Amino acid sequence: MDLAIPDRCYVTGTDTGAGKTLASCSLLHALRARGRRAVGMKPVASGCERVEGTWRNADALALQAASDPRPDYADLNPYALPEPLAPELAARAAGIEVALPPLLEAFARLRAQADVVVVEGVGGWAAPLAGDLDQADLVRALQAPVVLVVGLRLGCLNHARLTAAAIAADGCELAGWIASEVDPDMACREENLALLAQRLPAPCLGHLPYSPDPQPAALASRLALGARA
């Protein structure tokens, strides 16, 4: 089933390691293949390395590489936190506080240069960005529909249904979901996909198979997107 992506979307996952970055990069390539200028954004990223005097995150760099036009890193990832911890703890360790205004300002700069901004969240939906800032607060401020990446592993039915319910309870729109194979040995994969399709209140946008070296550009064709401008 096709999804008409508007000028923005927010990608969340059933948990850390669900495949959000792969799905986000594949989305960017799919949008670009449909003739749209698409850029990624990773508002908050923890677990960064020092590169030429500045902190860089591998997931954010992957989003930057999948973007066209290529955005400035500082706009794509306003908060690059060194420690590989939950954002609230990583920010505390860095002596900074993640705040909403800089995120919205960076998003506005990205939106000014592209048709679509694909915003990748952190961890699962309920992982906070700061002591007084949840991901739902950012999504509501952006007025962005949510795409849920379901990591296909044992327990994914529970995690996906709880996440969908939490998104709705937070007053946000679940526009669709993407199945991401993270466990190559998962039992009853097709049966689980069928149950997810029956129980999630949004269309499945595609299925990303497991690969030890996944290529987002090649996987873009596995996503079903509409052509809304």
Buried (B, 14 or more C-beta within 10 A) or exposed (E): EEBEBBBBBBBBBBBEEBBBBBBBBBBBBBBBBBEBBBBBBBBBBBBBEEEEEEBBBEBBBBBBBBBBEEBEBEBBBBBBBBBEBBBBEBBBEBEEEBBBEEBBEBBEBBBEBBBBBBBBBBBBBBBBBBEEBBBBBBBEBBEBBBBBBBBBBEEBBEBBBBBBEBBBEBEBBBBBBBBBBBEEEBEEBEEBBEBBEEEBEBBBBBBBEBEEEBEBBEBBEBBBBEEEE
